[in-house]
Amino acid sequence: MKLKAEKREILGKKVKTLRAQGLIPAVIFGNNEDSTPITINQKEFITTFKEVGETGLVEIEIDKDTTSVLIRNYTKHSVTGNILHVDMFKVNLKEKTTAIVPIVFEGIPEMVKAGEAILLEILNEIEVECLPMDIPKQFIVDTTVLKDLDTIITVSDLNYDKTKVEILDHEENEPVAKLDYAVMEETEEELLSEAEAIEGIEATEEKDKEEETAGEEKKEGSKEKPSDKKEEKK
């Protein structure tokens, strides 16, 4: 997709005036070149970003010259949600680059529908290395293949062109998603707490009985002593 831009002379805090005009201050960097400050239209950027995300190539057009970039980062206003700044990475179409590709989970496993299990989404993004044109937009994972607690979706199950794309920092057998007991941990904790509580009550009751018995024996012993003294006087 193409996105028109203009070189930017306004820097620092003065960029507020650009935002008031519906423009976003941005920077193009990468390939060991000096960064280029630019401005882009906010509405046009939002439309483009919805389409390409952080993995799709964008052709930035400045004075009829185009530069291929990836959207690396952006900041939003915490209240209005407006885009405040965008970082764009200039790529060489003939050289491999790295990108973070999101994982999108689709479908609901039958055990989850029945309330017998919960779905654990272990990974939600993966870093890849490939040519810019070969970057996957996303990895789609169909979770309905999880039929039982022994079934696991791993990195090796992801659908992508392994001849063009290399996944970084993840083993092939690393879990991406799996099922787990819906209430197993809570039930074990509750049973354990209940057992501990009963054990504590029983121990307290036993101690109270021992103290009560010891107190009665002490009273009986103290009653016998005066009678012994009276007998000695006689």
MARMARKOL-315997 format. One record per residue (C-alpha): x, y, z; residue number from 1. Coordinates in pm, 1 decimal. Last residue first. Layout:
REM MARMARKOL-315997
TIMAR_c1_c2_c3_i
TIMAR_X_Y_Z_NUM
...
This chain:
REM MARMARKOL-315997
TIMAR_c1_c2_c3_i
TIMAR_-454.9_-3610.8_11469.6_234
TIMAR_-235.4_-3344.8_11319.4_233
TIMAR_-114.5_-3586.5_11044.9_232
TIMAR_-477.0_-3670.3_10950.1_231
TIMAR_-557.2_-3304.3_10905.1_230
TIMAR_-255.8_-3259.9_10673.7_229
TIMAR_-370.7_-3543.7_10449.1_228
TIMAR_-718.9_-3392.7_10424.8_227
TIMAR_-566.1_-3062.4_10312.3_226
TIMAR_-368.4_-3241.2_10033.3_225
TIMAR_-658.4_-3434.3_9874.9_224
TIMAR_-841.6_-3132.4_9733.8_223
TIMAR_-528.3_-3008.5_9551.0_222
TIMAR_-491.9_-3340.9_9374.9_221
TIMAR_-852.2_-3337.1_9252.8_220
TIMAR_-809.3_-2987.4_9112.5_219
TIMAR_-490.0_-3083.9_8929.7_218
TIMAR_-657.1_-3386.1_8776.6_217
TIMAR_-943.5_-3166.9_8651.7_216
TIMAR_-702.9_-2918.0_8494.7_215
TIMAR_-503.4_-3189.3_8318.8_214
TIMAR_-824.3_-3330.4_8172.2_213
TIMAR_-932.5_-2985.3_8044.8_212
TIMAR_-587.3_-2918.4_7898.8_211
TIMAR_-588.6_-3252.4_7718.5_210
TIMAR_-941.6_-3194.9_7590.1_209
TIMAR_-852.0_-2844.9_7463.3_208
TIMAR_-545.6_-2986.7_7285.6_207
TIMAR_-756.5_-3251.7_7113.8_206
TIMAR_-1009.2_-2988.9_7003.4_205
TIMAR_-733.9_-2768.4_6862.3_204
TIMAR_-575.5_-3059.7_6671.5_203
TIMAR_-913.5_-3158.6_6529.8_202
TIMAR_-982.4_-2801.3_6418.1_201
TIMAR_-640.2_-2773.6_6251.9_200
TIMAR_-682.8_-3103.6_6069.7_199
TIMAR_-1025.2_-2995.1_5949.8_198
TIMAR_-883.4_-2662.9_5822.5_197
TIMAR_-588.8_-2832.3_5651.6_196
TIMAR_-823.6_-3073.6_5477.8_195
TIMAR_-1049.6_-2788.0_5365.8_194
TIMAR_-755.6_-2585.2_5235.3_193
TIMAR_-623.7_-2885.4_5043.9_192
TIMAR_-964.3_-2961.8_4897.9_191
TIMAR_-1009.0_-2596.7_4792.6_190
TIMAR_-661.8_-2581.3_4641.1_189
TIMAR_-718.2_-2903.6_4449.5_188
TIMAR_-1054.9_-2779.7_4323.5_187
TIMAR_-911.7_-2443.7_4212.9_186
TIMAR_-629.1_-2612.0_4022.9_185
TIMAR_-857.5_-2856.8_3845.0_184
TIMAR_-1132.3_-2611.4_3752.9_183
TIMAR_-1122.0_-2590.2_3369.8_182
TIMAR_-862.3_-2858.5_3313.5_181
TIMAR_-616.6_-2758.5_3042.0_180
TIMAR_-622.5_-2733.4_2664.4_179
TIMAR_-332.5_-2642.3_2437.0_178
TIMAR_-183.5_-2355.7_2236.4_177
TIMAR_152.9_-2252.4_2088.9_176
TIMAR_361.9_-2525.3_2247.8_175
TIMAR_734.9_-2547.6_2157.3_174
TIMAR_804.4_-2861.4_1949.7_173
TIMAR_959.8_-2668.6_1659.1_172
TIMAR_1188.6_-2473.6_1891.5_171
TIMAR_1148.6_-2094.9_1911.8_170
TIMAR_1412.8_-1819.8_1905.3_169
TIMAR_1360.4_-1723.0_1539.1_168
TIMAR_1117.8_-1861.6_1281.8_167
TIMAR_1260.7_-1870.3_931.4_166
TIMAR_1049.8_-1777.0_628.5_165
TIMAR_1122.7_-1849.1_264.2_164
TIMAR_1149.8_-2228.0_232.4_163
TIMAR_931.1_-2277.0_540.0_162
TIMAR_636.4_-2114.0_363.0_161
TIMAR_385.6_-2071.5_646.2_160
TIMAR_119.0_-2268.1_835.7_159
TIMAR_205.0_-2316.8_1201.1_158
TIMAR_208.5_-2680.3_1314.7_157
TIMAR_587.2_-2678.6_1376.3_156
TIMAR_536.0_-2409.2_1640.3_155
TIMAR_320.3_-2651.1_1838.0_154
TIMAR_-52.2_-2716.6_1878.8_153
TIMAR_-99.5_-2966.9_2160.7_152
TIMAR_-337.1_-3262.1_2199.5_151
TIMAR_-317.1_-3453.3_2527.4_150
TIMAR_-595.7_-3256.3_2696.0_149
TIMAR_-845.0_-3355.8_2428.2_148
TIMAR_-986.3_-3256.9_2087.9_147
TIMAR_-765.7_-2956.7_2010.5_146
TIMAR_-817.7_-2936.8_1633.4_145
TIMAR_-1083.9_-2669.8_1700.9_144
TIMAR_-799.4_-2429.8_1784.8_143
TIMAR_-742.5_-2327.3_1422.3_142
TIMAR_-429.3_-2112.0_1432.3_141
TIMAR_-379.7_-1824.5_1186.5_140
TIMAR_-23.9_-1689.2_1172.6_139
TIMAR_-24.6_-1325.6_1063.8_138
TIMAR_76.3_-1091.6_781.9_137
TIMAR_352.2_-1330.6_682.9_136
TIMAR_676.5_-1153.4_581.3_135
TIMAR_771.9_-1267.9_229.6_134
TIMAR_802.7_-925.3_63.7_133
TIMAR_1043.3_-804.5_331.7_132
TIMAR_1279.2_-1100.7_273.9_131
TIMAR_1287.6_-1336.3_569.7_130
TIMAR_1341.0_-1354.2_946.0_129
TIMAR_1060.8_-1425.1_1190.1_128
TIMAR_965.2_-1321.1_1542.7_127
TIMAR_657.3_-1488.8_1684.7_126
TIMAR_340.9_-1352.3_1845.3_125
TIMAR_61.5_-1466.0_2076.7_124
TIMAR_226.7_-1770.2_2231.8_123
TIMAR_74.4_-1979.5_2513.2_122
TIMAR_-292.9_-1938.2_2431.0_121
TIMAR_-434.2_-2177.0_2692.8_120
TIMAR_-789.3_-2283.1_2611.2_119
TIMAR_-1000.0_-2392.1_2907.5_118
TIMAR_-1152.9_-2734.4_2965.9_117
TIMAR_-1473.1_-2920.3_3051.3_116
TIMAR_-1707.1_-2625.6_2999.5_115
TIMAR_-1878.4_-2803.2_2709.5_114
TIMAR_-1777.0_-2527.0_2466.7_113
TIMAR_-1417.8_-2556.0_2593.4_112
TIMAR_-1422.3_-2932.0_2537.0_111
TIMAR_-1552.7_-2875.4_2182.9_110
TIMAR_-1261.9_-2644.0_2092.8_109
TIMAR_-1359.6_-2286.5_1992.8_108
TIMAR_-1253.1_-2144.8_1656.4_107
TIMAR_-978.4_-1903.2_1554.0_106
TIMAR_-656.2_-1794.6_1723.4_105
TIMAR_-451.7_-1519.4_1557.0_104
TIMAR_-73.5_-1525.7_1607.4_103
TIMAR_100.7_-1192.8_1545.6_102
TIMAR_421.5_-1165.3_1337.6_101
TIMAR_716.2_-971.0_1479.3_100
TIMAR_957.4_-882.2_1199.8_99
TIMAR_1316.8_-946.3_1102.6_98
TIMAR_1488.4_-850.7_777.1_97
TIMAR_1635.4_-1033.1_481.4_96
TIMAR_1795.1_-827.2_206.1_95
TIMAR_1678.0_-773.4_-153.0_94
TIMAR_1380.4_-551.2_-65.7_93
TIMAR_1605.1_-327.1_140.7_92
TIMAR_1394.7_-194.8_423.7_91
TIMAR_1334.8_147.7_578.3_90
TIMAR_1191.0_113.0_927.0_89
TIMAR_907.7_347.2_1017.1_88
TIMAR_852.1_501.0_1361.9_87
TIMAR_516.9_672.9_1417.1_86
TIMAR_413.6_951.5_1653.9_85
TIMAR_106.1_1087.0_1830.8_84
TIMAR_-170.0_859.9_1698.7_83
TIMAR_-501.6_974.0_1846.2_82
TIMAR_-653.3_757.2_2119.9_81
TIMAR_-814.0_1063.0_2279.9_80
TIMAR_-723.6_976.8_2640.4_79
TIMAR_-391.7_787.4_2645.3_78
TIMAR_-267.5_952.6_2325.6_77
TIMAR_-115.0_687.4_2104.6_76
TIMAR_243.3_592.6_2023.9_75
TIMAR_368.2_404.7_1719.4_74
TIMAR_629.5_140.8_1643.6_73
TIMAR_791.5_-55.5_1364.5_72
TIMAR_573.8_26.1_1064.4_71
TIMAR_766.9_-141.1_783.3_70
TIMAR_907.6_68.6_501.5_69
TIMAR_958.5_77.8_125.5_68
TIMAR_1058.5_425.9_6.1_67
TIMAR_901.7_604.2_-289.3_66
TIMAR_1008.4_922.1_-468.8_65
TIMAR_729.9_1132.3_-626.3_64
TIMAR_792.8_1419.0_-381.2_63
TIMAR_768.4_1179.3_-84.6_62
TIMAR_575.2_855.6_-134.9_61
TIMAR_599.6_601.2_145.7_60
TIMAR_536.1_252.3_10.3_59
TIMAR_412.8_38.8_297.8_58
TIMAR_513.7_-323.3_343.5_57
TIMAR_303.1_-543.2_569.0_56
TIMAR_418.9_-685.2_903.5_55
TIMAR_333.9_-411.9_1152.3_54
TIMAR_-32.0_-387.4_1052.1_53
TIMAR_-98.1_-389.5_676.0_52
TIMAR_-471.1_-313.3_637.0_51
TIMAR_-554.0_-145.7_965.3_50
TIMAR_-227.9_47.7_932.5_49
TIMAR_-328.6_190.3_595.3_48
TIMAR_-665.9_319.6_715.8_47
TIMAR_-506.4_463.8_1031.4_46
TIMAR_-231.9_629.1_823.3_45
TIMAR_-480.5_789.3_585.8_44
TIMAR_-680.4_932.3_876.4_43
TIMAR_-368.4_1073.9_1046.1_42
TIMAR_-214.3_1229.6_734.7_41
TIMAR_160.3_1181.2_732.5_40
TIMAR_449.4_1406.2_836.3_39
TIMAR_817.5_1329.9_785.9_38
TIMAR_1149.4_1327.8_972.3_37
TIMAR_1418.8_1131.8_783.0_36
TIMAR_1672.5_930.0_980.0_35
TIMAR_2027.7_918.7_851.1_34
TIMAR_2114.5_596.6_674.2_33
TIMAR_2256.5_273.4_811.6_32
TIMAR_1981.5_73.3_643.3_31
TIMAR_1725.7_211.4_891.0_30
TIMAR_1515.5_515.2_978.8_29
TIMAR_1195.4_689.8_866.5_28
TIMAR_1047.4_921.9_1128.5_27
TIMAR_689.0_1033.8_1189.3_26
TIMAR_494.6_1342.4_1297.9_25
TIMAR_123.0_1278.5_1247.7_24
TIMAR_-103.1_1530.4_1074.3_23
TIMAR_-462.5_1626.3_1154.6_22
TIMAR_-387.5_1998.8_1160.6_21
TIMAR_-377.7_2009.7_1542.2_20
TIMAR_-125.6_1727.4_1521.4_19
TIMAR_103.2_1952.0_1316.5_18
TIMAR_83.4_2235.9_1571.4_17
TIMAR_176.0_1992.4_1845.4_16
TIMAR_494.9_1921.0_1647.9_15
TIMAR_637.5_2235.0_1810.6_14
TIMAR_749.1_2028.6_2109.5_13
TIMAR_1045.2_1888.6_1919.2_12
TIMAR_1071.9_1921.1_1541.4_11
TIMAR_914.1_2117.5_1255.3_10
TIMAR_1105.7_2073.1_930.6_9
TIMAR_919.2_1765.3_813.5_8
TIMAR_944.7_1600.1_476.8_7
TIMAR_602.8_1524.9_334.5_6
TIMAR_412.2_1198.1_318.3_5
TIMAR_181.1_1002.0_89.6_4
TIMAR_102.2_643.8_180.7_3
TIMAR_105.3_356.6_-64.4_2
TIMAR_0.0_0.0_0.0_1
